[in-house]
Amino acid sequence: MSESASGTVIASVDFSDHGERILREALLIARAADRSLHIIHVAGGEPILAGYDKEDLSNFTRNARAGELTKEHARVRELAAKLTTTTGVDVHPLVLMGPTAETLLEAIEELHATHIVLGTHGHGGMHHLLFGSVAEEVVRRSQVPVVLVPVVKR
């Protein structure tokens, strides 16, 4: 990255089958704008009553969740290292916890991002009404350009 370039491009990944398409778009923007790339995986937060569940306790213990987070961070680190080596773009891994849209919006500010790339699942109206849309929330509230990559299942 040149000295005159500032900011970064963010690619939000969730380890779905479509992450490659999201990364490809983010890399195109990072190269064209002479920016670094932050690969961000927003991990779900821990349950409200961590360690308690009437079913199987091991699914919600802090140790089990810590192990999952360690694995998720390792995946993002490996991906960033591979992309840095193969593309020449300076790629940084980041795993964050919290509500996805809000966490991504905070990352945009904290990292001085110039663009964010994320997938959109294209669910129907009822799903959107009941659960909302991370992509829509980011588009609505972001102060930087948002690139949406359709990840509709076929």
Summary of the structure (lengths in Angstrom):
residues: 154
radius of gyration: 16.6
end to end distance: 37.5
largest distance: 55.9
contacts: 449
relative contact order: 0.20
helix: 46%
strand: 21%
